[in-house]
Amino acid sequence: MPPAHLKVMRRPAKSVLKVTEPLRSGIPLKTLIVDDEPIARRVLREELESIAGVEIIGEADNGAVALDKIAEYRPDLVLLDLQMPAMGGLDVVRSIRSGTHLPVIVIVTAYDKYALQAFEAGAIDYLLKTVGQERLAEAIERAKRMSGREAVEKLAQLQEIGDGRGAPLSRKIVGKVGEEYFLLSADEIFAFQADGDIVWIVTAKKKYMATQTLKVLEQRLRNTSFRRIHRNSLVNVDHVRKMSALSSQRWLITMSNDQASVASKRQARSVRQLLNW
């Protein structure tokens, strides 16, 4: 079966954070090979060695070792097999939570419906075994052109892919503190608050800077428990503790972390309807 061509992912509308430089402009792309089959790893290594601008920093034959090497070596690119015993490729991806330098993930597989799902969503690149040098070189060039923020957002999208047991996974939201990125589950977020051009993500213990605008986040979280209560505020109604009438037209909505926000009567009604109050 010949390799499929990757669909181009549309860039999100406006981003709160400025677009950073490509991952490795003029610097070799640090690459980790993850596959439980020695022959598959050798084939990838041989093909990569003939592509300029690539530095192979290591190999891993299972998911646990892959996570250790991702944390230790901080690769720019991980060529990741999906079907491995004990911990598959998607389990590896879901175990990556935060870091100052998160990798671009390229799936390498004979065939897998989850890889196809990721491919169709435009979230990542994926390669079909046996990988040809031309197709591999194309994936390498894509990785080189990708900014750090884009790499994290693609990783978050990949984490949203179903696990095969029928249960939908939580939406993933990218937050940033300093130079470190965090992949947050939507259900752990209390609210999003816009402060000028910055959108803050509020959780029980910490605040993060969002990488997308409030409008984009609202669209991504459509049909979830998030509701707009103000032009500058989006709240998770699962964390609403109390609603108090301030007047005939305004309500005070208090979250379980004691944070309070004022909502109009119309906006408060949608929260009450979702809570069945």
Solvent accessible surface area in square Angstrom, and as a share of the most:
residue,aa,sasa,rsa
1,M,180,0.80
2,P,108,0.68
3,P,52,0.33
4,A,39,0.30
5,H,149,0.67
6,L,23,0.11
7,K,111,0.47
8,V,123,0.71
9,M,55,0.24
10,R,217,0.79
11,R,149,0.54
12,P,44,0.27
13,A,89,0.69
14,K,133,0.56
15,S,26,0.17
16,V,27,0.15
17,L,27,0.14
18,K,182,0.77
19,V,82,0.47
20,T,62,0.36
21,E,135,0.61
22,P,52,0.33
23,L,30,0.15
24,R,46,0.17
25,S,80,0.52
26,G,87,0.84
27,I,92,0.47
28,P,63,0.39
29,L,0,0.00
30,K,48,0.20
31,T,0,0.00
32,L,0,0.00
33,I,0,0.00
34,V,1,0.00
35,D,1,0.00
36,D,46,0.24
37,E,89,0.40
38,P,88,0.55
39,I,114,0.58
40,A,16,0.12
41,R,37,0.13
42,R,135,0.49
43,V,43,0.25
44,L,5,0.03
45,R,76,0.28
46,E,101,0.45
47,E,43,0.19
48,L,1,0.01
49,E,114,0.51
50,S,73,0.47
51,I,25,0.12
52,A,89,0.69
53,G,32,0.31
54,V,26,0.15
55,E,82,0.37
56,I,34,0.17
57,I,37,0.19
58,G,13,0.12
59,E,46,0.21
60,A,2,0.02
61,D,69,0.36
62,N,49,0.25
63,G,1,0.01
64,A,59,0.46
65,V,50,0.29
66,A,0,0.00
67,L,41,0.21
68,D,96,0.50
69,K,51,0.22
70,I,16,0.08
71,A,81,0.62
72,E,119,0.53
73,Y,89,0.34
74,R,117,0.43
75,P,0,0.00
76,D,0,0.00
77,L,0,0.00
78,V,0,0.00
79,L,0,0.00
80,L,0,0.00
81,D,5,0.03
82,L,11,0.06
83,Q,109,0.48
84,M,16,0.07
85,P,91,0.57
86,A,119,0.93
87,M,52,0.23
88,G,13,0.12
89,G,0,0.00
90,L,19,0.09
91,D,61,0.31
92,V,0,0.00
93,V,0,0.00
94,R,55,0.20
95,S,52,0.34
96,I,11,0.06
97,R,101,0.37
98,S,44,0.29
99,G,15,0.14
100,T,76,0.44
101,H,46,0.21
102,L,13,0.06
103,P,1,0.01
104,V,11,0.06
105,I,7,0.03
106,V,1,0.01
107,I,1,0.01
108,V,3,0.02
109,T,0,0.00
110,A,67,0.52
111,Y,120,0.46
112,D,20,0.10
113,K,126,0.53
114,Y,43,0.16
115,A,1,0.01
116,L,61,0.30
117,Q,84,0.38
118,A,1,0.00
119,F,16,0.07
120,E,98,0.44
121,A,66,0.51
122,G,7,0.07
123,A,2,0.01
124,I,8,0.04
125,D,11,0.06
126,Y,14,0.05
127,L,1,0.01
128,L,7,0.03
129,K,60,0.25
130,T,108,0.63
131,V,8,0.04
132,G,33,0.32
133,Q,82,0.36
134,E,153,0.69
135,R,17,0.06
136,L,0,0.00
137,A,32,0.24
138,E,57,0.26
139,A,1,0.00
140,I,0,0.00
141,E,78,0.35
142,R,60,0.22
143,A,1,0.01
144,K,39,0.16
145,R,150,0.55
146,M,21,0.09
147,S,4,0.02
148,G,20,0.19
149,R,5,0.02
150,E,35,0.16
151,A,2,0.01
152,V,2,0.01
153,E,18,0.08
154,K,36,0.15
155,L,3,0.02
156,A,2,0.02
157,Q,51,0.23
158,L,1,0.00
159,Q,1,0.01
160,E,39,0.18
161,I,9,0.04
162,G,24,0.23
163,D,30,0.16
164,G,50,0.48
165,R,195,0.71
166,G,75,0.72
167,A,56,0.44
168,P,126,0.79
169,L,57,0.28
170,S,37,0.24
171,R,100,0.36
172,K,23,0.10
173,I,1,0.01
174,V,9,0.05
175,G,0,0.00
176,K,31,0.13
177,V,55,0.32
178,G,59,0.57
179,E,130,0.58
180,E,59,0.26
181,Y,16,0.06
182,F,36,0.15
183,L,1,0.01
184,L,6,0.03
185,S,19,0.12
186,A,8,0.07
187,D,90,0.47
188,E,63,0.28
189,I,0,0.00
190,F,15,0.06
191,A,1,0.00
192,F,0,0.00
193,Q,50,0.22
194,A,24,0.18
195,D,96,0.49
196,G,73,0.70
197,D,116,0.60
198,I,61,0.31
199,V,6,0.03
200,W,70,0.25
201,I,0,0.00
202,V,8,0.05
203,T,14,0.08
204,A,68,0.53
205,K,196,0.83
206,K,90,0.38
207,K,105,0.44
208,Y,21,0.08
209,M,46,0.21
210,A,0,0.00
211,T,3,0.01
212,Q,19,0.09
213,T,26,0.15
214,L,12,0.06
215,K,134,0.57
216,V,13,0.08
217,L,1,0.00
218,E,61,0.27
219,Q,89,0.40
220,R,53,0.19
221,L,3,0.02
222,R,153,0.56
223,N,144,0.74
224,T,41,0.24
225,S,26,0.17
226,F,11,0.05
227,R,66,0.24
228,R,59,0.21
229,I,0,0.00
230,H,72,0.32
231,R,187,0.68
232,N,49,0.25
233,S,8,0.05
234,L,1,0.01
235,V,1,0.01
236,N,1,0.01
237,V,2,0.01
238,D,102,0.53
239,H,41,0.18
240,V,16,0.09
241,R,132,0.48
242,K,108,0.46
243,M,24,0.11
244,S,37,0.24
245,A,68,0.53
246,L,87,0.43
247,S,57,0.37
248,S,86,0.55
249,Q,110,0.49
250,R,126,0.46
251,W,46,0.16
252,L,49,0.25
253,I,0,0.00
254,T,16,0.09
255,M,2,0.01
256,S,47,0.30
257,N,49,0.25
258,D,100,0.52
259,Q,40,0.18
260,A,52,0.40
261,S,17,0.11
262,V,56,0.32
263,A,2,0.02
264,S,44,0.28
265,K,87,0.37
266,R,167,0.61
267,Q,33,0.15
268,A,1,0.00
269,R,111,0.41
270,S,38,0.24
271,V,0,0.00
272,R,90,0.33
273,Q,121,0.54
274,L,72,0.36
275,L,41,0.20
276,N,136,0.70
277,W,138,0.49
